[in-house]
Amino acid sequence: MDTSRSHVVLDDADIGRAIRRIAHEIVERARGSEDLVLLGVPTRGVPLAHRIAEAIASTEGRSVPVGSLDITLYRDDLRLRPARALEYTSIPPEGIDAKTIILVDDVLFSGRTVRAALDALNDLGRPAAVRLAVLIDRGHRELPIRPDFVGKNIPTSIVEEVRVEVAEIDGVDRVTILGASDDRGDQR
């Protein structure tokens, strides 16, 4: 990707506001925070899930269980990509049965990551409902998947890359759109 043709679309303050808005929308739709479980999709979905849980706890006065859901073995592009290390799956002790699960990811693009997460979730239990929260929805869906909670919709070209950086992993909070070049980069 040609990083010389990039621009920041969200900074740390924008991301903070988006997280708080998503947290409020989740609680509003669930009519409270009881029976909620947030599962982040590694890598950047996990810290985003923790931030949403913190925002919910600050307004609701109770903590919300948070975990992570590795989807590596459920991806439909395993044979097309180099081997990748497995990520960590961590399900809260309360489990997911009869709970409202909020899957949290950084960018929604084709929908294939979410499809893999739904398959992985089915192997772990039977939630009452599954909702999807994403920081960025960039469009270009290949599957009939729609987020329930969105930080920001960013219309992009198919050849652009949306890069989300979070302080816990990257040392900075920001969302950048990288311009097109001959190198397509890692598209999700």
N, C-alpha and C positions, 0 to 999 in steps of 0.2 A: 504494500500500500504506500502511496506517495504521501508521506506525512507533511510535506511542505504545503499541501493543499488541505489543511485541516483547520477546523474551528471548534471552539468550545461552545456547546449548546446548553450545558448545565454546569454551574460551579457548586462549591460545597453548600452555600446557602440555599440554592435552588433544590439540591438533592435533599437537604434537611426538611424543606417545606413539603416536598413531594412525599417523603416518608411519613411525615405527620398527617398529611391529607389521606394517604392510603390507610394508615392506622385508624383514623376516624371513620372512614368509609367501611372498613372491615367490621368495626364494632357496631356501627349503625345497621348494616345489613344483617349481622348476626344477632342483633338486639341484645348486645352485651358480649362479654368475653368468656363466658362459661362454655366449656366444650370446644374451645378453639385450640388447634395445634398448628403452629407454623413450621413448615419444612422448606428449608432453603436448598436450591439446586446448586451444588458446587460448580464453580468456585465462588463467584461473587454473590450468588443468591443467598449464601449462608450468612455473611455479615449483614446483608440487607434484611434478612428475616429477623436477626437479633435486634436490629435497630427498630424495626416495626414493632416487635414485642416490647421493647423498652418504651416506645411511644404509647402503646396500648396500656402498659402498666402505669405510666405516669398519669393517664387520664382516668383509668378504671380502678386504680388502687389495688390491683391484683396482677400477679405475674401470669404470663401465657407460656405454656411449654413450647420450646423451640428445638428443632433437630435438623438433620441434613439427610438428603436422599440422593445417593449415588445412582446415576442412570447409565453409567458407562456400558455395562453389558446388555442394556436394553436398546441401545442406539441402533438405527438401521444403516449406519454408515461405517460399521466396524471394519468391513473388508475394504473400504475405500480410503481409510486413513491409517497412518502409522499407529502402532500399538501405543496405548496410553495406560498410565498407571491408574489403578482403581482409586477412587476417592472414598471417603469415610461416610458410611450411613449411620446415623444416630437417631434412633426413635426414642422420644421421651418415655419414661417408665409407665405413664398412663396409657401408652399405646395409641393406636389410631382408630380402633373399632368404635363405631357410633359417635365419632368426633367430627367436627367440621374442620377439614384440612385446608389450610391456605398454602398452596405451593408458591414459592417466591423465587423469581429468577431476575437477572439483570436486564436482558434484552429478549423480546419476542420477535422472531423473524419468520422462519418457515413454519414453525409449530412442531417440528420434529422432536425437539428437546422435550417439550411438554408431553407429547405422545409417549415418549420413552419414560418420562416420570410417572405418567398414569399407569403404564404397564408395571413399573417397579412397585408402585403403591399397591396395586392389586395383589402382588405377592406377599405383602406385609399385613394385610388386614382388610376390613370392610368399613370404610368411613361412612358417616351419615351423608356427607356432601364433600365435594372437592371444589375449591375456588382457586383462581389463578391471579396472583399479584405480580406485576412486572414494573420495573422502574421505567423502561423504555419500550414502546411498541413502535416498531419501524415499518410495519406492513409487510407485504410480499409473502403472504401465507400460502403454503402448499397443502395444508390440511385444514379442515373446518374447526379451527380452535380460535377462541376469542377470550381475551383477558377480562376478568371481573373488576380488577382494580389496576389503574395505570397511573404512573407518575407523570409521564409526558408522551404524547404521540409525536413522533418525528418522521415525517414523510422523507424517504430516502430513495436514491437510485439503487437499483439492484447491485451495482458495482461499488457502491460506497460501503465503508465499514463504520459501524458504531462501536466505539470503544468506551466501556464503562470502567472507571478506576475508583476503587474504594480505599480509604486510608488504612484499613486493617491489613490489606494485601499490598497495595501500591504506594502507600504513603501520602496519597492525595485523593480528594473526592472531586471527580469531574466526569462529564460525559463529552466526548469529542466525536465529531464526524470526520473521518479521513477520506480525502478525495480519491477518485478513481485513477488507476494507472494500469500498466500491463500485468502487474502482480496482484492477483485478486485477494490474497491474504486468506485468513481463516474466517469464513462466513458461517454463522450459526443457523 
